[in-house]
Amino acid sequence: MVGGEDQVDPPTVPMTETPAPPPPQASASIIRMFGSTTFFRLWLSQVVSSLGDWLGFVAITAIAARIGGGSAGAAVSVVLAARLVPGFFLGPAAGVIADRWDRKKVMVACDIGRGLVLATLPFVDTIFGLVMASLLLEILTLLWQPAKEASVPNLVRPEFLATANSLSLVAAYGTFPVGSALFAVLATASGALAGIDALDFLRINRESLAIYVDVLTFFLSALMISTLHLPRAAPRPKRKGGIDFRGTFQDLAEGARFIKESRVVRSVILGIGTGLIGGGMVVPLGPIMSRDVLGAGEAGFGLLLAALGFGVAGGMFAVAVVQKRLAHERVFVAAVLGAGVCQLAAASVGTITPALGLVGLMGLCAGAVYILGFTVLQTNVADELRGRIFAVLYTLVRFCLLVAFSLAPVLSTLLDGLSDRFLDREIAIGDFAFFIPGVRLTLLLGGAIIVLAGLLARQSLRDKPGVRA
């Protein structure tokens, strides 16, 4: 059993290469960028798997809209909500599986399972069927993610972890536009194939062709992962007998106790989770802020999202380039505080130009927070606990985003009413009047929450020997 972080040392696993390595020059280039050829191959499988995820996401959304007919919006919402539910109930259990079972077999089985579930979708004609398929897909994804994240520190040296995490995020989210474009191409090609009588049994249409290609991506990912050697720092002893519910609860309790006792892990999870509540408010309130406060309309909201996206990408790239010279814990805290300060400043300006710059800086800090948070967790959690910690992190991310998305509009309306009633929506100091509608107050509150999360993480890390946060 593992206690606080003073009892946990980063796993030291020798670099493991495949039996048939690439040519020396290519191998050296891959190692300089990816840390090891094994991680490079795992990353390629993640690219393929993530492409399948996004392609399936777009296709399932299109199927839901078609089946929903006059209630297309409600149908899409129900189907997408089905992908959120499993994470709240099964996330920690998925972490236990990632820590107890062979991680390579878990990832291979999940990719094959996702492919098989997707293969049934062209024959599904009801919202209920789509909901059940979405639930199964999300459960398998929940198992795949912590198994992958827990394996990375055993494939690359600690100084490569931040770069590895940056590359993983590129694989996870950089494939979205590729998947969307591929869906459009396949939707166009489906017209020609739909006229072939021999293919009638496949039910070829705009969505089903994309689904079949998606099935192939998951099977290809499973094949690629099956050829890898994914070492463990210390293999867990196998439990005898059938399903061990008592052992599962003991594993869950061990993970929870570790989070409670480890200042570093607690600080990172607190910083990421609480920060997401504040920063997540930008998404549902951005259109209102752009229209009512910045006077930039829908186009302004698009520019704000673009600035945020470019900022996040810049933050990830910057950390990947200079991470070997960074004190990860200190920079993590500084990035959380920086994101909060930028949101406070962005919510305080009244025109689109400075708001774009501040939102971009906020994204820069957010990208650094995400990369460094993952890196700190990977280097401060022992291999036998890593799957559970990342499962908890993913569950918390989902929960905090859901809270932000659902709470922000309600809070904005409530604060708008209070501001109108008591202050006429503005504070006047001499000739200067500061407009304070509910949307601005809510975003200011979100920025304050991020700053508070950074201060709490800073205080917690100050108590750890060797860290000056």
Secondary structure as GFF3:
##gff-version 3
##sequence-region A 1 469
A	DSSP	three_ten_helix	5	7	.	.	.	ID=ss1
A	DSSP	alpha_helix	24	34	.	.	.	ID=ss2
A	DSSP	alpha_helix	37	68	.	.	.	ID=ss3
A	DSSP	three_ten_helix	69	71	.	.	.	ID=ss4
A	DSSP	alpha_helix	72	81	.	.	.	ID=ss5
A	DSSP	alpha_helix	85	100	.	.	.	ID=ss6
A	DSSP	alpha_helix	103	119	.	.	.	ID=ss7
A	DSSP	three_ten_helix	121	123	.	.	.	ID=ss8
A	DSSP	alpha_helix	127	151	.	.	.	ID=ss9
A	DSSP	three_ten_helix	152	154	.	.	.	ID=ss10
A	DSSP	three_ten_helix	158	160	.	.	.	ID=ss11
A	DSSP	alpha_helix	161	173	.	.	.	ID=ss12
A	DSSP	alpha_helix	176	194	.	.	.	ID=ss13
A	DSSP	three_ten_helix	197	202	.	.	.	ID=ss14
A	DSSP	alpha_helix	206	226	.	.	.	ID=ss15
A	DSSP	alpha_helix	245	261	.	.	.	ID=ss16
A	DSSP	alpha_helix	263	280	.	.	.	ID=ss17
A	DSSP	alpha_helix	282	288	.	.	.	ID=ss18
A	DSSP	pi_helix	289	293	.	.	.	ID=ss19
A	DSSP	alpha_helix	297	322	.	.	.	ID=ss20
A	DSSP	three_ten_helix	323	325	.	.	.	ID=ss21
A	DSSP	alpha_helix	328	348	.	.	.	ID=ss22
A	DSSP	alpha_helix	352	380	.	.	.	ID=ss23
A	DSSP	alpha_helix	383	423	.	.	.	ID=ss24
A	DSSP	beta_strand	426	429	.	.	.	ID=ss25
A	DSSP	beta_strand	432	435	.	.	.	ID=ss26
A	DSSP	alpha_helix	438	462	.	.	.	ID=ss27
###
